[in-house]
Amino acid sequence: MSLLELARLLAGRRYSERVASAYVEVVTFASADEIVAMLEVLLEEDWIGLPVWARNLAFRLACLQRPEDVALLRVAASDLHAFGPDWDAIAVELHSRADRLEAGQEESLP
């Protein structure tokens, strides 16, 4: 099953521990492109449908794979703010990192 299909199941009525486990396994080994594509589609279809833990995991894994993607950092930060306040400090740091990268004040990773 694809990452998008699993995310749709998590967001819908067919949520189960088995689906959650499969989602974790697939998202863990997905590329940033796959994760971002899934998030774009699913959040467009049902912005609040994907459980917070599943979206946080997806954004975290995508940001780890693309640490210099300013647009992704900003989207991830905004998403964290929407479901805070528990993650507000992390969201602020993501916004700050995006600002520093955009201004050329942060070193690129090798």
N, C-alpha and C positions, 0 to 999 in steps of 0.2 A: 504494500500500500504506500502511496506517495505521502510526503510530508503534508501537502495541502489537504489530502483526503483525511489524514489522521487529525489535523487541526480542525477540519470541519466537523468531524465526529466529536471532538472535545467541546466544540462550541455549540453542539446540538444536543438533542435528547439521548443520543446513543453513547454518552460518556460512561466509561467504566474503567476500572483499574487496569484491565487488559489494554484498552485503548491508550490510557495514560502511559503505561509502560512502553508500548510500541512507539508512541510519540517521542518519548525521551530517548529511546534507542535511535530512532531515525534522525531526530534533530541533532543529536550529539555528533553524528558523523556526516551531517549535511554540509555542503559548501555554503559560504556566505551568500552566494547568488541564489541558491535554493531557498535559504531561510528568508532573505529579503523579499524574494518573489512571493513566497507563501504569506508573509506578513502583509505585503501590499494588497494581495487579493483578499485575504480573509478579513483584514481590518476595513476594507472597502465594503465587503458584503455585510459584515456584522461587527462593528467597531468594538463593542463591549462583550461579544460572545466568547472569545477565547479566554479561558481562565487566566488570571493574573500570573500565576506561577509559570504557565506555559509560554506566555508572551515575554515575561522577564527572562526566562531561560533562552528563548529564541533570540531576543535582542542581545543578551549577554554573549552568546556564542558568535553571533554575527559581528559584534563590535570587537571581540577578541581576534577574529579573522581579518577584520578591516579597521585596525586601530587609528588609521589616518583618514577615514572616510567622514568628512565633516558633516555631510548631509545625514548619514546614518547615525552619527553621534547625537545630532540635534533631534532626530525623530525618536531615538531611544530615550533621550532625556525628557522630551515632552510626554512620552508615554508613561515614564516613571512618575512625573509630576501629576499626571491624571489619576494615578492610583495611589498616591502618597497618603499621608506624609512620611510613611516609613522609609521611603527611598528618596526623599527630597535632597538630602546631602549628596547622594550619588548622582542625582539628576543635575545638581548645580555643578558638580565636578565634570560631568560629561559636557555640559554647555561651556564651561570654562576651557576645557581641553579643545573643543571645537573652535572657540574663539582664538586660542593661542595658535592652533594649526593654521587657521585662516589668515592670521596676521603674520605667519612665518616665524613665530616666536618659540616654537617647539621643534626640537630635533626630530627629523624623520628616523624611523626605525631602519636598521640595516636590512 
